[in-house]
Amino acid sequence: MAAPRPEAEERWIVLGLITAPYGVRGWVRVKPYTQTPDGLSRYPTWWIGVGGEWRPMRVEGYRVHGRGGIAKLEGCLDRSEAEAYVRCEVAVPRSVLPETGEGEFYWVDLIGLRVESLDGSFLGEVSGILETGAHPVIRVVSERERLIPFVEQVVKEVDLERRVMRVDWGADF
């Protein structure tokens, strides 16, 4: 079965990084960026970033190994072939991610949202999300950068259809 081809306008979602070969039979170590180490196991095809190009690769096997995983990619037969994938990103098209529930969203869907304070003041656009350990922080950029805690007390509304996030945050912060 051929891997599905994402549309040209499809957004690639990077879900992990190949960090090292594992063993001598073509397996690779993977650092998943998913919520759990087995999050990559649900995707039978990964798009691997090789030389600035995305190339689909079927996954023949995936196992959780420590905090990450190990994977066997189709056609990767030995350690030297596995070494060619070290530092390559693992991505999937946005369209293959599971649907979110009511009030849920993927962080990648927040990038580019217009951020407004409760009084309607424009604070900027979400340019990234930082994981700090205590709670996520959104990076909001306009004429300057703001770091705003992504917590219920501050983020009051996320409207993906209108592409707006309303926050209880002053323009002078």
VMD Tcl script that builds the backbone (N, CA, C; Angstrom):
set m [mol new atoms 519]
animate dup $m
set s [atomselect $m all]
$s set {name element resname resid chain x y z} {
  {N N MET 1 A 0.837 -1.176 0.000}
  {CA C MET 1 A 0.000 0.000 0.000}
  {C C MET 1 A 0.884 1.242 0.000}
  {N N ALA 2 A 0.623 2.158 -0.894}
  {CA C ALA 2 A 1.414 3.378 -1.000}
  {C C ALA 2 A 1.039 4.354 0.107}
  {N N ALA 3 A 2.032 5.113 0.536}
  {CA C ALA 3 A 1.776 6.135 1.561}
  {C C ALA 3 A 0.927 7.243 0.967}
  {N N PRO 4 A -0.036 7.757 1.732}
  {CA C PRO 4 A -0.839 8.857 1.219}
  {C C PRO 4 A 0.032 10.076 0.977}
  {N N ARG 5 A -0.272 10.802 -0.066}
  {CA C ARG 5 A 0.463 12.021 -0.389}
  {C C ARG 5 A -0.305 13.213 0.144}
  {N N PRO 6 A 0.292 13.980 1.036}
  {CA C PRO 6 A -0.410 15.155 1.542}
  {C C PRO 6 A -0.522 16.218 0.458}
  {N N GLU 7 A -1.546 17.029 0.567}
  {CA C GLU 7 A -1.743 18.126 -0.367}
  {C C GLU 7 A -0.590 19.118 -0.229}
  {N N ALA 8 A -0.333 19.897 -1.276}
  {CA C ALA 8 A 0.763 20.857 -1.272}
  {C C ALA 8 A 0.639 21.853 -0.122}
  {N N GLU 9 A -0.591 22.245 0.204}
  {CA C GLU 9 A -0.781 23.229 1.270}
  {C C GLU 9 A -0.831 22.595 2.661}
  {N N GLU 10 A -0.688 21.289 2.731}
  {CA C GLU 10 A -0.730 20.569 4.009}
  {C C GLU 10 A 0.377 21.063 4.934}
  {N N ARG 11 A 0.048 21.149 6.208}
  {CA C ARG 11 A 1.042 21.523 7.208}
  {C C ARG 11 A 1.692 20.268 7.754}
  {N N TRP 12 A 3.008 20.273 7.818}
  {CA C TRP 12 A 3.754 19.171 8.390}
  {C C TRP 12 A 3.853 19.390 9.883}
  {N N ILE 13 A 3.608 18.344 10.647}
  {CA C ILE 13 A 3.696 18.403 12.092}
  {C C ILE 13 A 4.860 17.508 12.516}
  {N N VAL 14 A 5.901 18.128 13.047}
  {CA C VAL 14 A 7.074 17.380 13.494}
  {C C VAL 14 A 6.745 16.748 14.840}
  {N N LEU 15 A 6.839 15.423 14.889}
  {CA C LEU 15 A 6.477 14.672 16.094}
  {C C LEU 15 A 7.668 14.012 16.780}
  {N N GLY 16 A 8.852 14.151 16.195}
  {CA C GLY 16 A 9.996 13.519 16.829}
  {C C GLY 16 A 11.276 13.763 16.057}
  {N N LEU 17 A 12.346 13.192 16.602}
  {CA C LEU 17 A 13.672 13.336 16.023}
  {C C LEU 17 A 14.395 12.000 16.140}
  {N N ILE 18 A 15.005 11.575 15.053}
  {CA C ILE 18 A 15.840 10.365 15.082}
  {C C ILE 18 A 17.184 10.779 15.658}
  {N N THR 19 A 17.592 10.102 16.731}
  {CA C THR 19 A 18.778 10.545 17.460}
  {C C THR 19 A 20.010 9.660 17.281}
  {N N ALA 20 A 19.821 8.380 16.970}
  {CA C ALA 20 A 20.969 7.478 16.876}
  {C C ALA 20 A 20.531 6.145 16.282}
  {N N PRO 21 A 21.480 5.373 15.758}
  {CA C PRO 21 A 21.154 3.996 15.386}
  {C C PRO 21 A 20.930 3.180 16.653}
  {N N TYR 22 A 20.213 2.072 16.519}
  {CA C TYR 22 A 19.997 1.170 17.645}
  {C C TYR 22 A 20.286 -0.240 17.156}
  {N N GLY 23 A 21.336 -0.828 17.670}
  {CA C GLY 23 A 21.704 -2.183 17.257}
  {C C GLY 23 A 22.337 -2.191 15.870}
  {N N VAL 24 A 22.349 -3.382 15.265}
  {CA C VAL 24 A 23.029 -3.549 13.978}
  {C C VAL 24 A 22.068 -3.911 12.840}
  {N N ARG 25 A 20.762 -3.965 13.111}
  {CA C ARG 25 A 19.802 -4.416 12.098}
  {C C ARG 25 A 18.936 -3.299 11.515}
  {N N GLY 26 A 19.421 -2.059 11.596}
  {CA C GLY 26 A 18.720 -0.961 10.947}
  {C C GLY 26 A 17.693 -0.232 11.786}
  {N N TRP 27 A 17.604 -0.520 13.064}
  {CA C TRP 27 A 16.686 0.204 13.942}
  {C C TRP 27 A 17.298 1.552 14.310}
  {N N VAL 28 A 16.434 2.514 14.637}
  {CA C VAL 28 A 16.891 3.851 15.040}
  {C C VAL 28 A 16.252 4.232 16.370}
  {N N ARG 29 A 16.974 5.026 17.155}
  {CA C ARG 29 A 16.417 5.620 18.377}
  {C C ARG 29 A 15.664 6.880 17.972}
  {N N VAL 30 A 14.508 7.082 18.614}
  {CA C VAL 30 A 13.669 8.230 18.291}
  {C C VAL 30 A 13.308 8.972 19.572}
  {N N LYS 31 A 13.454 10.280 19.526}
  {CA C LYS 31 A 12.992 11.124 20.626}
  {C C LYS 31 A 11.625 11.666 20.210}
  {N N PRO 32 A 10.540 11.129 20.788}
  {CA C PRO 32 A 9.213 11.614 20.404}
  {C C PRO 32 A 8.900 12.951 21.072}
  {N N TYR 33 A 8.205 13.821 20.343}
  {CA C TYR 33 A 7.720 15.074 20.905}
  {C C TYR 33 A 6.247 14.946 21.291}
  {N N THR 34 A 5.744 13.730 21.261}
  {CA C THR 34 A 4.347 13.468 21.590}
  {C C THR 34 A 4.180 13.424 23.109}
  {N N GLN 35 A 2.941 13.458 23.559}
  {CA C GLN 35 A 2.645 13.489 24.991}
  {C C GLN 35 A 3.153 12.240 25.706}
  {N N THR 36 A 3.112 11.097 25.039}
  {CA C THR 36 A 3.619 9.857 25.606}
  {C C THR 36 A 4.631 9.245 24.632}
  {N N PRO 37 A 5.569 8.430 25.124}
  {CA C PRO 37 A 6.594 7.850 24.247}
  {C C PRO 37 A 6.032 6.976 23.123}
  {N N ASP 38 A 4.809 6.424 23.306}
  {CA C ASP 38 A 4.242 5.568 22.265}
  {C C ASP 38 A 3.397 6.343 21.253}
  {N N GLY 39 A 3.370 7.673 21.362}
  {CA C GLY 39 A 2.546 8.490 20.469}
  {C C GLY 39 A 2.863 8.323 18.989}
  {N N LEU 40 A 4.100 8.015 18.653}
  {CA C LEU 40 A 4.478 7.821 17.254}
  {C C LEU 40 A 4.018 6.477 16.701}
  {N N SER 41 A 3.678 5.553 17.579}
  {CA C SER 41 A 3.345 4.194 17.142}
  {C C SER 41 A 2.050 4.125 16.333}
  {N N ARG 42 A 1.203 5.127 16.431}
  {CA C ARG 42 A -0.084 5.081 15.714}
  {C C ARG 42 A 0.021 5.455 14.244}
  {N N TYR 43 A 1.210 5.891 13.807}
  {CA C TYR 43 A 1.378 6.334 12.421}
  {C C TYR 43 A 2.205 5.306 11.649}
  {N N PRO 44 A 1.593 4.599 10.700}
  {CA C PRO 44 A 2.315 3.567 9.956}
  {C C PRO 44 A 3.302 4.135 8.945}
  {N N THR 45 A 3.140 5.400 8.590}
  {CA C THR 45 A 4.058 6.065 7.673}
  {C C THR 45 A 4.530 7.353 8.320}
  {N N TRP 46 A 5.838 7.539 8.327}
  {CA C TRP 46 A 6.429 8.792 8.793}
  {C C TRP 46 A 7.017 9.498 7.591}
  {N N TRP 47 A 7.026 10.816 7.648}
  {CA C TRP 47 A 7.742 11.595 6.647}
  {C C TRP 47 A 9.033 12.028 7.324}
  {N N ILE 48 A 10.151 11.623 6.728}
  {CA C ILE 48 A 11.461 11.848 7.311}
  {C C ILE 48 A 12.112 13.020 6.574}
  {N N GLY 49 A 12.586 13.998 7.351}
  {CA C GLY 49 A 13.279 15.149 6.759}
  {C C GLY 49 A 14.702 14.770 6.427}
  {N N VAL 50 A 14.983 14.613 5.122}
  {CA C VAL 50 A 16.310 14.239 4.655}
  {C C VAL 50 A 16.761 15.291 3.649}
  {N N GLY 51 A 17.825 16.018 3.980}
  {CA C GLY 51 A 18.373 17.010 3.054}
  {C C GLY 51 A 17.380 18.087 2.642}
  {N N GLY 52 A 16.513 18.504 3.574}
  {CA C GLY 52 A 15.542 19.554 3.279}
  {C C GLY 52 A 14.301 19.077 2.561}
  {N N GLU 53 A 14.213 17.798 2.305}
  {CA C GLU 53 A 13.050 17.211 1.629}
  {C C GLU 53 A 12.356 16.243 2.580}
  {N N TRP 54 A 11.037 16.135 2.452}
  {CA C TRP 54 A 10.274 15.164 3.232}
  {C C TRP 54 A 10.056 13.924 2.387}
  {N N ARG 55 A 10.409 12.772 2.954}
  {CA C ARG 55 A 10.294 11.515 2.229}
  {C C ARG 55 A 9.477 10.538 3.062}
  {N N PRO 56 A 8.405 9.956 2.489}
  {CA C PRO 56 A 7.614 9.002 3.272}
  {C C PRO 56 A 8.382 7.701 3.492}
  {N N MET 57 A 8.270 7.181 4.701}
  {CA C MET 57 A 8.899 5.900 5.038}
  {C C MET 57 A 7.907 5.098 5.860}
  {N N ARG 58 A 7.678 3.858 5.473}
  {CA C ARG 58 A 6.814 2.967 6.252}
  {C C ARG 58 A 7.571 2.530 7.498}
  {N N VAL 59 A 6.851 2.424 8.581}
  {CA C VAL 59 A 7.421 1.986 9.848}
  {C C VAL 59 A 7.077 0.515 10.015}
  {N N GLU 60 A 8.100 -0.339 10.042}
  {CA C GLU 60 A 7.884 -1.785 10.182}
  {C C GLU 60 A 7.733 -2.203 11.637}
  {N N GLY 61 A 8.250 -1.386 12.545}
  {CA C GLY 61 A 8.148 -1.712 13.963}
  {C C GLY 61 A 8.461 -0.497 14.807}
  {N N TYR 62 A 7.813 -0.422 15.954}
  {CA C TYR 62 A 8.068 0.670 16.895}
  {C C TYR 62 A 7.840 0.141 18.300}
  {N N ARG 63 A 8.785 0.431 19.200}
  {CA C ARG 63 A 8.649 0.040 20.601}
  {C C ARG 63 A 9.099 1.182 21.487}
  {N N VAL 64 A 8.432 1.325 22.612}
  {CA C VAL 64 A 8.875 2.280 23.625}
  {C C VAL 64 A 10.169 1.740 24.204}
  {N N HIS 65 A 11.129 2.624 24.371}
  {CA C HIS 65 A 12.431 2.239 24.913}
  {C C HIS 65 A 12.901 3.378 25.806}
  {N N GLY 66 A 12.789 3.193 27.119}
  {CA C GLY 66 A 13.116 4.268 28.052}
  {C C GLY 66 A 12.111 5.407 27.902}
  {N N ARG 67 A 12.609 6.631 27.803}
  {CA C ARG 67 A 11.732 7.793 27.618}
  {C C ARG 67 A 11.390 8.048 26.161}
  {N N GLY 68 A 11.972 7.282 25.277}
  {CA C GLY 68 A 11.741 7.465 23.851}
  {C C GLY 68 A 11.254 6.199 23.203}
  {N N GLY 69 A 11.718 5.998 21.988}
  {CA C GLY 69 A 11.322 4.805 21.269}
  {C C GLY 69 A 12.420 4.336 20.341}
  {N N ILE 70 A 12.225 3.149 19.815}
  {CA C ILE 70 A 13.081 2.641 18.753}
  {C C ILE 70 A 12.163 2.225 17.608}
  {N N ALA 71 A 12.638 2.437 16.400}
  {CA C ALA 71 A 11.809 2.164 15.224}
  {C C ALA 71 A 12.618 1.459 14.157}
  {N N LYS 72 A 11.909 0.629 13.410}
  {CA C LYS 72 A 12.487 -0.035 12.242}
  {C C LYS 72 A 11.803 0.559 11.025}
  {N N LEU 73 A 12.575 1.242 10.189}
  {CA C LEU 73 A 12.052 1.851 8.971}
  {C C LEU 73 A 12.253 0.909 7.792}
  {N N GLU 74 A 11.251 0.827 6.941}
  {CA C GLU 74 A 11.315 -0.044 5.771}
  {C C GLU 74 A 12.540 0.300 4.924}
  {N N GLY 75 A 13.285 -0.714 4.561}
  {CA C GLY 75 A 14.453 -0.533 3.702}
  {C C GLY 75 A 15.725 -0.161 4.434}
  {N N CYS 76 A 15.642 0.073 5.723}
  {CA C CYS 76 A 16.823 0.394 6.526}
  {C C CYS 76 A 17.309 -0.923 7.120}
  {N N LEU 77 A 18.361 -1.490 6.546}
  {CA C LEU 77 A 18.728 -2.867 6.845}
  {C C LEU 77 A 19.864 -3.052 7.830}
  {N N ASP 78 A 20.710 -2.033 7.996}
  {CA C ASP 78 A 21.842 -2.209 8.907}
  {C C ASP 78 A 22.193 -0.895 9.596}
  {N N ARG 79 A 23.151 -0.973 10.471}
  {CA C ARG 79 A 23.537 0.182 11.282}
  {C C ARG 79 A 24.007 1.358 10.427}
  {N N SER 80 A 24.774 1.098 9.397}
  {CA C SER 80 A 25.282 2.208 8.575}
  {C C SER 80 A 24.140 2.926 7.848}
  {N N GLU 81 A 23.123 2.191 7.418}
  {CA C GLU 81 A 21.960 2.836 6.795}
  {C C GLU 81 A 21.179 3.634 7.845}
  {N N ALA 82 A 21.086 3.100 9.076}
  {CA C ALA 82 A 20.392 3.812 10.158}
  {C C ALA 82 A 21.112 5.113 10.498}
  {N N GLU 83 A 22.432 5.119 10.432}
  {CA C GLU 83 A 23.202 6.327 10.738}
  {C C GLU 83 A 22.860 7.475 9.799}
  {N N ALA 84 A 22.431 7.183 8.584}
  {CA C ALA 84 A 22.071 8.234 7.617}
  {C C ALA 84 A 20.856 9.037 8.071}
  {N N TYR 85 A 20.051 8.487 8.992}
  {CA C TYR 85 A 18.838 9.167 9.449}
  {C C TYR 85 A 19.021 9.940 10.762}
  {N N VAL 86 A 20.212 9.854 11.350}
  {CA C VAL 86 A 20.456 10.566 12.603}
  {C C VAL 86 A 20.288 12.066 12.369}
  {N N ARG 87 A 19.600 12.733 13.281}
  {CA C ARG 87 A 19.267 14.162 13.258}
  {C C ARG 87 A 18.187 14.499 12.223}
  {N N CYS 88 A 17.497 13.495 11.708}
  {CA C CYS 88 A 16.369 13.749 10.809}
  {C C CYS 88 A 15.090 13.875 11.637}
  {N N GLU 89 A 14.242 14.825 11.250}
  {CA C GLU 89 A 12.965 14.990 11.924}
  {C C GLU 89 A 11.958 13.976 11.405}
  {N N VAL 90 A 11.022 13.621 12.270}
  {CA C VAL 90 A 9.913 12.724 11.931}
  {C C VAL 90 A 8.649 13.573 11.937}
  {N N ALA 91 A 7.923 13.567 10.820}
  {CA C ALA 91 A 6.724 14.393 10.716}
  {C C ALA 91 A 5.578 13.585 10.131}
  {N N VAL 92 A 4.378 14.117 10.314}
  {CA C VAL 92 A 3.185 13.587 9.659}
  {C C VAL 92 A 2.390 14.790 9.157}
  {N N PRO 93 A 1.542 14.582 8.144}
  {CA C PRO 93 A 0.683 15.687 7.727}
  {C C PRO 93 A -0.357 15.975 8.810}
  {N N ARG 94 A -0.720 17.228 8.983}
  {CA C ARG 94 A -1.696 17.628 9.999}
  {C C ARG 94 A -2.991 16.839 9.852}
  {N N SER 95 A -3.361 16.515 8.627}
  {CA C SER 95 A -4.642 15.853 8.364}
  {C C SER 95 A -4.741 14.446 8.949}
  {N N VAL 96 A -3.622 13.809 9.311}
  {CA C VAL 96 A -3.696 12.448 9.851}
  {C C VAL 96 A -3.743 12.413 11.376}
  {N N LEU 97 A -3.607 13.563 12.015}
  {CA C LEU 97 A -3.703 13.584 13.482}
  {C C LEU 97 A -5.139 13.306 13.902}
  {N N PRO 98 A -5.334 12.653 15.040}
  {CA C PRO 98 A -6.698 12.383 15.515}
  {C C PRO 98 A -7.462 13.684 15.752}
  {N N GLU 99 A -8.768 13.621 15.574}
  {CA C GLU 99 A -9.620 14.780 15.839}
  {C C GLU 99 A -9.535 15.141 17.319}
  {N N THR 100 A -9.660 16.416 17.600}
  {CA C THR 100 A -9.656 16.867 18.984}
  {C C THR 100 A -11.088 16.961 19.494}
  {N N GLY 101 A -11.241 16.869 20.795}
  {CA C GLY 101 A -12.552 17.000 21.415}
  {C C GLY 101 A -12.923 18.456 21.623}
  {N N GLU 102 A -14.093 18.671 22.149}
  {CA C GLU 102 A -14.576 20.021 22.454}
  {C C GLU 102 A -13.607 20.705 23.419}
  {N N GLY 103 A -13.172 21.898 23.055}
  {CA C GLY 103 A -12.257 22.656 23.906}
  {C C GLY 103 A -10.829 22.169 23.872}
  {N N GLU 104 A -10.515 21.204 23.004}
  {CA C GLU 104 A -9.147 20.701 22.867}
  {C C GLU 104 A -8.564 21.176 21.543}
  {N N PHE 105 A -7.247 21.253 21.491}
  {CA C PHE 105 A -6.568 21.656 20.264}
  {C C PHE 105 A -5.118 21.210 20.355}
  {N N TYR 106 A -4.489 21.150 19.212}
  {CA C TYR 106 A -3.059 20.878 19.157}
  {C C TYR 106 A -2.319 22.206 19.268}
  {N N TRP 107 A -1.178 22.178 19.926}
  {CA C TRP 107 A -0.394 23.402 20.066}
  {C C TRP 107 A -0.078 24.013 18.713}
  {N N VAL 108 A 0.191 23.185 17.734}
  {CA C VAL 108 A 0.529 23.710 16.416}
  {C C VAL 108 A -0.606 24.557 15.849}
  {N N ASP 109 A -1.842 24.275 16.250}
  {CA C ASP 109 A -2.986 25.058 15.769}
  {C C ASP 109 A -3.036 26.444 16.391}
  {N N LEU 110 A -2.283 26.673 17.461}
  {CA C LEU 110 A -2.253 27.986 18.104}
  {C C LEU 110 A -1.301 28.957 17.403}
  {N N ILE 111 A -0.328 28.418 16.685}
  {CA C ILE 111 A 0.652 29.268 16.018}
  {C C ILE 111 A -0.070 30.154 15.000}
  {N N GLY 112 A 0.212 31.455 15.091}
  {CA C GLY 112 A -0.401 32.421 14.179}
  {C C GLY 112 A -1.696 33.031 14.677}
  {N N LEU 113 A -2.236 32.538 15.815}
  {CA C LEU 113 A -3.467 33.142 16.333}
  {C C LEU 113 A -3.205 34.587 16.756}
  {N N ARG 114 A -4.190 35.433 16.504}
  {CA C ARG 114 A -4.168 36.809 16.977}
  {C C ARG 114 A -4.462 36.764 18.480}
  {N N VAL 115 A -3.658 37.467 19.286}
  {CA C VAL 115 A -3.850 37.482 20.733}
  {C C VAL 115 A -4.348 38.866 21.132}
  {N N GLU 116 A -5.484 38.869 21.842}
  {CA C GLU 116 A -6.092 40.117 22.303}
  {C C GLU 116 A -6.293 40.046 23.811}
  {N N SER 117 A -6.160 41.206 24.460}
  {CA C SER 117 A -6.495 41.278 25.884}
  {C C SER 117 A -8.014 41.309 26.003}
  {N N LEU 118 A -8.513 41.190 27.222}
  {CA C LEU 118 A -9.962 41.177 27.431}
  {C C LEU 118 A -10.630 42.476 26.998}
  {N N ASP 119 A -9.872 43.590 26.997}
  {CA C ASP 119 A -10.445 44.856 26.541}
  {C C ASP 119 A -10.327 45.044 25.027}
  {N N GLY 120 A -9.832 44.008 24.324}
  {CA C GLY 120 A -9.748 44.052 22.867}
  {C C GLY 120 A -8.438 44.577 22.320}
  {N N SER 121 A -7.483 44.927 23.178}
  {CA C SER 121 A -6.183 45.417 22.708}
  {C C SER 121 A -5.413 44.295 22.018}
  {N N PHE 122 A -4.812 44.612 20.882}
  {CA C PHE 122 A -3.996 43.655 20.144}
  {C C PHE 122 A -2.648 43.509 20.836}
  {N N LEU 123 A -2.294 42.289 21.209}
  {CA C LEU 123 A -1.020 42.025 21.871}
  {C C LEU 123 A 0.006 41.412 20.931}
  {N N GLY 124 A -0.448 40.808 19.846}
  {CA C GLY 124 A 0.472 40.180 18.898}
  {C C GLY 124 A -0.097 38.881 18.376}
  {N N GLU 125 A 0.797 38.066 17.819}
  {CA C GLU 125 A 0.424 36.750 17.302}
  {C C GLU 125 A 1.257 35.693 17.991}
  {N N VAL 126 A 0.663 34.531 18.205}
  {CA C VAL 126 A 1.392 33.410 18.812}
  {C C VAL 126 A 2.456 32.941 17.818}
  {N N SER 127 A 3.719 32.980 18.265}
  {CA C SER 127 A 4.805 32.526 17.393}
  {C C SER 127 A 5.418 31.221 17.863}
  {N N GLY 128 A 5.076 30.797 19.083}
  {CA C GLY 128 A 5.618 29.545 19.584}
  {C C GLY 128 A 5.107 29.257 20.975}
  {N N ILE 129 A 5.414 28.065 21.456}
  {CA C ILE 129 A 5.010 27.638 22.790}
  {C C ILE 129 A 6.220 27.009 23.456}
  {N N LEU 130 A 6.476 27.439 24.679}
  {CA C LEU 130 A 7.604 26.923 25.441}
  {C C LEU 130 A 7.082 26.022 26.542}
  {N N GLU 131 A 7.712 24.896 26.720}
  {CA C GLU 131 A 7.369 23.994 27.825}
  {C C GLU 131 A 8.352 24.303 28.943}
  {N N THR 132 A 7.856 24.832 30.069}
  {CA C THR 132 A 8.744 25.288 31.133}
  {C C THR 132 A 8.844 24.313 32.299}
  {N N GLY 133 A 8.045 23.295 32.324}
  {CA C GLY 133 A 8.009 22.377 33.456}
  {C C GLY 133 A 6.826 22.680 34.352}
  {N N ALA 134 A 6.670 23.937 34.752}
  {CA C ALA 134 A 5.535 24.319 35.592}
  {C C ALA 134 A 4.250 24.382 34.761}
  {N N HIS 135 A 4.326 25.031 33.602}
  {CA C HIS 135 A 3.184 25.168 32.700}
  {C C HIS 135 A 3.703 25.702 31.362}
  {N N PRO 136 A 2.962 25.487 30.305}
  {CA C PRO 136 A 3.389 26.033 29.015}
  {C C PRO 136 A 3.300 27.562 29.016}
  {N N VAL 137 A 4.122 28.169 28.181}
  {CA C VAL 137 A 4.139 29.619 28.012}
  {C C VAL 137 A 4.045 29.897 26.513}
  {N N ILE 138 A 3.121 30.814 26.140}
  {CA C ILE 138 A 3.022 31.162 24.721}
  {C C ILE 138 A 3.911 32.366 24.445}
  {N N ARG 139 A 4.597 32.305 23.320}
  {CA C ARG 139 A 5.427 33.420 22.858}
  {C C ARG 139 A 4.557 34.237 21.912}
  {N N VAL 140 A 4.315 35.498 22.281}
  {CA C VAL 140 A 3.464 36.392 21.499}
  {C C VAL 140 A 4.341 37.517 20.966}
  {N N VAL 141 A 4.302 37.727 19.658}
  {CA C VAL 141 A 5.182 38.705 19.035}
  {C C VAL 141 A 4.359 39.748 18.289}
  {N N SER 142 A 4.691 41.007 18.519}
  {CA C SER 142 A 4.182 42.138 17.726}
  {C C SER 142 A 5.346 43.105 17.623}
  {N N GLU 143 A 5.177 44.324 18.152}
  {CA C GLU 143 A 6.307 45.262 18.163}
  {C C GLU 143 A 7.364 44.809 19.164}
  {N N ARG 144 A 6.973 43.921 20.064}
  {CA C ARG 144 A 7.906 43.320 21.017}
  {C C ARG 144 A 7.415 41.920 21.347}
  {N N GLU 145 A 8.258 41.184 22.024}
  {CA C GLU 145 A 7.891 39.821 22.417}
  {C C GLU 145 A 7.312 39.815 23.820}
  {N N ARG 146 A 6.235 39.034 23.994}
  {CA C ARG 146 A 5.642 38.815 25.316}
  {C C ARG 146 A 5.630 37.313 25.576}
  {N N LEU 147 A 5.885 36.937 26.813}
  {CA C LEU 147 A 5.762 35.544 27.223}
  {C C LEU 147 A 4.586 35.485 28.189}
  {N N ILE 148 A 3.538 34.768 27.782}
  {CA C ILE 148 A 2.292 34.741 28.538}
  {C C ILE 148 A 2.026 33.313 29.001}
  {N N PRO 149 A 1.796 33.130 30.304}
  {CA C PRO 149 A 1.520 31.775 30.797}
  {C C PRO 149 A 0.261 31.201 30.137}
  {N N PHE 150 A 0.355 29.968 29.696}
  {CA C PHE 150 A -0.799 29.300 29.090}
  {C C PHE 150 A -1.508 28.517 30.184}
  {N N VAL 151 A -2.227 29.265 31.033}
  {CA C VAL 151 A -2.974 28.686 32.149}
  {C C VAL 151 A -4.397 29.233 32.111}
  {N N GLU 152 A -5.307 28.515 32.725}
  {CA C GLU 152 A -6.729 28.860 32.703}
  {C C GLU 152 A -7.004 30.263 33.250}
  {N N GLN 153 A -6.241 30.687 34.243}
  {CA C GLN 153 A -6.448 32.006 34.835}
  {C C GLN 153 A -6.117 33.134 33.857}
  {N N VAL 154 A -5.296 32.863 32.854}
  {CA C VAL 154 A -4.866 33.896 31.905}
  {C C VAL 154 A -5.545 33.721 30.544}
  {N N VAL 155 A -5.512 32.522 29.994}
  {CA C VAL 155 A -6.098 32.269 28.665}
  {C C VAL 155 A -7.586 32.015 28.858}
  {N N LYS 156 A -8.399 32.961 28.410}
  {CA C LYS 156 A -9.844 32.891 28.640}
  {C C LYS 156 A -10.604 32.285 27.479}
  {N N GLU 157 A -10.077 32.404 26.266}
  {CA C GLU 157 A -10.793 31.877 25.098}
  {C C GLU 157 A -9.797 31.584 23.982}
  {N N VAL 158 A -10.002 30.447 23.326}
  {CA C VAL 158 A -9.256 30.099 22.122}
  {C C VAL 158 A -10.300 29.796 21.060}
  {N N ASP 159 A -10.355 30.644 20.033}
  {CA C ASP 159 A -11.325 30.485 18.957}
  {C C ASP 159 A -10.556 30.188 17.668}
  {N N LEU 160 A -10.442 28.889 17.359}
  {CA C LEU 160 A -9.672 28.495 16.179}
  {C C LEU 160 A -10.347 28.923 14.882}
  {N N GLU 161 A -11.661 28.960 14.854}
  {CA C GLU 161 A -12.363 29.379 13.630}
  {C C GLU 161 A -12.073 30.833 13.301}
  {N N ARG 162 A -12.116 31.695 14.311}
  {CA C ARG 162 A -11.844 33.117 14.101}
  {C C ARG 162 A -10.354 33.436 14.176}
  {N N ARG 163 A -9.544 32.436 14.616}
  {CA C ARG 163 A -8.090 32.567 14.748}
  {C C ARG 163 A -7.711 33.641 15.772}
  {N N VAL 164 A -8.420 33.624 16.924}
  {CA C VAL 164 A -8.210 34.609 17.986}
  {C C VAL 164 A -8.081 33.908 19.337}
  {N N MET 165 A -7.172 34.412 20.162}
  {CA C MET 165 A -7.028 33.984 21.544}
  {C C MET 165 A -7.226 35.226 22.416}
  {N N ARG 166 A -8.125 35.119 23.399}
  {CA C ARG 166 A -8.367 36.226 24.330}
  {C C ARG 166 A -7.724 35.869 25.665}
  {N N VAL 167 A -6.954 36.844 26.198}
  {CA C VAL 167 A -6.201 36.604 27.426}
  {C C VAL 167 A -6.433 37.727 28.435}
  {N N ASP 168 A -6.354 37.382 29.707}
  {CA C ASP 168 A -6.416 38.344 30.779}
  {C C ASP 168 A -4.985 38.792 31.047}
  {N N TRP 169 A -4.526 39.716 30.215}
  {CA C TRP 169 A -3.132 40.155 30.241}
  {C C TRP 169 A -3.089 41.591 29.757}
  {N N GLY 170 A -2.433 42.454 30.501}
  {CA C GLY 170 A -2.373 43.847 30.132}
  {C C GLY 170 A -1.380 44.127 29.020}
  {N N ALA 171 A -1.661 45.122 28.213}
  {CA C ALA 171 A -0.771 45.501 27.107}
  {C C ALA 171 A 0.560 46.022 27.630}
  {N N ASP 172 A 0.598 46.476 28.870}
  {CA C ASP 172 A 1.842 47.011 29.426}
  {C C ASP 172 A 2.733 45.937 30.058}
  {N N PHE 173 A 2.268 44.693 30.115}
  {CA C PHE 173 A 3.107 43.603 30.668}
  {C C PHE 173 A 4.135 43.184 29.664}
}
mol reanalyze $m
mol bondsrecalc $m
mol representation Tube
mol addrep $m
